[in-house]
Amino acid sequence: MKSGLEKILRAGKKIVLAGAATLALAAAGCNVQKSYSLEAQYWNLGDAYAYQHTTHPDDFFLSGSPGTTRVKNVFMFGMGAEFSGELSHTEPYARISVLAAFGRDEHKNDNDPRPIGSHSAVYSQAFPVAPQISAGARIYPLKDKFYIAPELSATLISMESGWNRFDEDEHANRASKVFVNGGIKLGYKKKSLKWEIGFLKGVGNDSFCIPFIFEKEF
């Protein structure tokens, strides 16, 4: 029997191919609908970004480790541009989004005995810009305004880590990771407007994403 991951990857391949075909039709000047979207997404990254800090050079008198920061909860807001086609009661699509990411973990150094106010701290935070590419297919099972949409997305999320001393951040490290997520979205379409909410689970990672999308066709 095929594993769940293999099944997800096979389904994801079909979704990506559908999205690629949609983009190809758009490039060829065929009848493809263009849309723009406003997006809000909640992400739980699990332990994907656990950063082990070192002591700041100016705090050389502190022994031991300052600890680890983990940014698990990230909120994203942004806009996207989409190309979609129409095949019977199915609407394949591909979307490119640019999102602003917000999420931070900061705490007092584990090895700093000084009281609050004169202590050193370590932090990690989401880098502001997170580009995302999504592909999927909207399926209208009842030929109605409601639809379901299997979707696969790839999102580049970056984290900055460092020290916070005297209420000022000092950057020490930046790391980036591409998160591949797949799942189902539920949507409602009324004329040229669409509303969507979904749940996308990480493929090969511990993350999950809950996207909210408002879209307008042009």
C-alpha positions as CSV (number, residue, x, y, z in Angstrom):
1,M,0.0,0.0,0.0
2,K,1.1,3.5,-0.7
3,S,1.9,5.7,2.3
4,G,-0.2,8.8,3.0
5,L,2.7,11.0,2.0
6,E,3.0,9.3,-1.4
7,K,-0.7,9.8,-2.0
8,I,-0.4,13.5,-1.0
9,L,2.5,13.9,-3.4
10,R,0.7,12.2,-6.3
11,A,-2.3,14.4,-5.7
12,G,-0.1,17.4,-5.4
13,K,1.6,16.7,-8.7
14,K,-1.8,16.6,-10.4
15,I,-2.7,19.9,-8.8
16,V,0.6,21.6,-9.8
17,L,0.2,20.3,-13.4
18,A,-3.3,21.8,-13.5
19,G,-2.0,25.1,-12.3
20,A,0.9,25.0,-14.8
21,A,-1.5,24.3,-17.6
22,T,-3.6,27.3,-16.5
23,L,-0.5,29.5,-16.6
24,A,0.4,28.1,-20.0
25,L,-3.1,28.9,-21.3
26,A,-2.8,32.4,-20.0
27,A,0.6,32.9,-21.6
28,A,-0.9,31.7,-24.9
29,G,-3.6,34.3,-24.7
30,C,-6.5,31.7,-24.2
31,N,-9.7,32.4,-22.3
32,V,-8.3,32.5,-18.8
33,Q,-9.9,34.5,-15.9
34,K,-7.7,36.9,-14.0
35,S,-8.4,37.6,-10.3
36,Y,-6.8,39.6,-7.5
37,S,-7.1,38.6,-3.8
38,L,-6.7,39.8,-0.3
39,E,-5.4,37.2,2.0
40,A,-5.0,36.5,5.7
41,Q,-3.3,33.3,6.9
42,Y,-2.5,31.7,10.3
43,W,0.5,29.4,10.4
44,N,1.7,27.0,13.1
45,L,5.3,26.1,12.2
46,G,5.8,23.5,14.9
47,D,9.5,23.2,15.7
48,A,10.7,24.1,12.2
49,Y,12.4,27.2,13.6
50,A,14.2,26.4,16.8
51,Y,17.3,28.5,17.1
52,Q,20.0,27.8,19.8
53,H,21.6,31.1,20.7
54,T,25.1,32.0,21.8
55,T,25.9,34.6,24.4
56,H,26.5,38.1,23.1
57,P,30.2,39.0,23.0
58,D,29.7,41.9,25.4
59,D,28.2,39.5,27.9
60,F,31.3,37.4,28.1
61,F,31.0,37.2,31.9
62,L,27.9,35.1,31.5
63,S,28.5,31.3,31.4
64,G,26.3,28.7,29.9
65,S,23.7,29.0,27.1
66,P,21.2,31.8,26.8
67,G,18.7,29.3,25.5
68,T,16.6,28.6,22.5
69,T,13.8,30.6,20.7
70,R,11.0,29.0,18.7
71,V,8.6,30.9,16.5
72,K,5.6,28.7,16.2
73,N,2.7,31.1,15.5
74,V,2.9,33.3,12.4
75,F,0.3,35.6,11.0
76,M,0.4,36.7,7.3
77,F,-1.4,39.3,5.4
78,G,-1.1,40.2,1.7
79,M,-2.3,40.2,-1.8
80,G,-2.3,37.7,-4.7
81,A,-2.8,37.5,-8.4
82,E,-4.5,34.4,-9.9
83,F,-5.1,32.9,-13.3
84,S,-7.9,30.4,-13.6
85,G,-9.5,28.3,-16.4
86,E,-12.8,26.4,-16.7
87,L,-13.1,22.7,-17.5
88,S,-16.7,21.4,-17.2
89,H,-17.5,22.0,-13.5
90,T,-13.9,22.3,-12.5
91,E,-11.8,25.5,-12.3
92,P,-8.0,24.9,-12.2
93,Y,-6.0,27.9,-11.0
94,A,-2.5,29.1,-10.1
95,R,-1.9,32.0,-7.8
96,I,1.2,34.0,-6.8
97,S,1.0,35.9,-3.5
98,V,3.2,38.3,-1.6
99,L,2.6,38.2,2.2
100,A,3.8,40.2,5.2
101,A,4.7,37.8,8.0
102,F,4.4,38.6,11.8
103,G,5.7,36.3,14.6
104,R,8.2,36.7,17.3
105,D,9.6,34.8,20.3
106,E,11.7,36.6,22.8
107,H,12.9,35.8,26.3
108,K,15.4,36.7,29.0
109,N,18.7,34.9,28.6
110,D,18.6,31.6,30.5
111,N,22.1,32.3,31.8
112,D,21.5,35.9,32.9
113,P,20.9,36.3,36.7
114,R,20.4,40.0,36.5
115,P,16.9,41.5,37.2
116,I,14.4,42.5,34.5
117,G,15.5,45.8,33.1
118,S,19.2,45.2,33.2
119,H,19.1,41.8,31.6
120,S,20.0,40.6,28.1
121,A,17.5,38.8,25.9
122,V,17.4,36.6,22.8
123,Y,14.8,36.7,20.0
124,S,13.7,35.1,16.8
125,Q,11.1,36.7,14.5
126,A,9.6,36.2,11.1
127,F,11.2,38.2,8.3
128,P,8.6,40.6,6.9
129,V,8.2,39.2,3.3
130,A,6.9,35.7,2.5
131,P,6.3,34.9,-1.2
132,Q,3.9,32.1,-2.0
133,I,2.9,30.0,-5.0
134,S,-0.3,28.0,-5.0
135,A,-2.0,25.7,-7.5
136,G,-5.3,23.9,-7.2
137,A,-8.7,23.2,-8.7
138,R,-12.1,24.4,-7.6
139,I,-14.8,21.7,-8.0
140,Y,-18.5,22.6,-8.0
141,P,-20.1,19.2,-7.1
142,L,-23.7,20.5,-7.2
143,K,-23.2,23.0,-10.1
144,D,-23.9,25.6,-7.5
145,K,-22.1,28.5,-5.9
146,F,-20.4,26.4,-3.3
147,Y,-17.2,24.5,-4.1
148,I,-14.3,22.6,-2.7
149,A,-10.7,23.1,-3.8
150,P,-7.8,20.8,-3.3
151,E,-4.7,23.0,-3.2
152,L,-0.9,22.7,-3.0
153,S,1.2,25.6,-2.0
154,A,4.9,26.5,-1.5
155,T,5.8,29.3,0.8
156,L,9.2,30.8,1.6
157,I,9.4,31.8,5.2
158,S,12.5,33.4,6.7
159,M,13.5,33.9,10.3
160,E,15.9,36.4,11.9
161,S,17.5,35.6,15.2
162,G,19.7,37.5,17.5
163,W,20.1,39.4,20.8
164,N,18.0,42.2,22.3
165,R,20.1,44.4,24.5
166,F,18.9,47.8,25.9
167,D,15.6,47.4,23.9
168,E,17.5,47.2,20.6
169,D,17.7,44.1,18.3
170,E,21.1,42.9,17.1
171,H,20.8,40.5,14.2
172,A,23.0,37.4,14.4
173,N,21.5,34.9,12.0
174,R,18.9,34.5,9.2
175,A,17.5,31.2,7.9
176,S,14.9,30.5,5.2
177,K,12.8,27.4,4.5
178,V,10.3,26.5,1.8
179,F,7.1,25.0,3.3
180,V,5.1,22.8,1.0
181,N,1.5,22.4,2.3
182,G,-1.5,20.6,0.8
183,G,-5.1,20.4,1.8
184,I,-8.7,21.4,1.1
185,K,-10.4,24.8,0.9
186,L,-14.1,25.5,1.0
187,G,-15.5,28.4,-1.0
188,Y,-18.5,30.4,-2.1
189,K,-18.8,32.2,-5.4
190,K,-21.2,35.0,-6.2
191,K,-20.8,36.6,-9.6
192,S,-17.2,37.8,-9.7
193,L,-16.5,37.5,-6.0
194,K,-15.1,34.5,-4.0
195,W,-14.7,33.8,-0.3
196,E,-12.5,30.9,0.8
197,I,-11.3,29.2,4.0
198,G,-9.1,26.1,4.2
199,F,-6.7,23.9,6.1
200,L,-3.4,23.0,4.5
201,K,-1.1,20.5,6.3
202,G,2.6,20.4,5.8
203,V,4.1,17.9,3.5
204,G,7.3,16.6,5.0
205,N,7.1,19.2,7.8
206,D,5.1,19.8,11.0
207,S,3.4,23.0,9.9
208,F,-0.2,23.7,9.1
209,C,-1.9,26.8,7.6
210,I,-5.4,28.2,7.8
211,P,-5.9,30.6,4.9
212,F,-8.7,33.1,4.5
213,I,-9.1,34.6,1.0
214,F,-11.4,37.2,-0.6
215,E,-11.0,37.3,-4.4
216,K,-12.3,39.5,-7.2
217,E,-12.4,38.6,-10.8
218,F,-11.4,41.2,-13.5
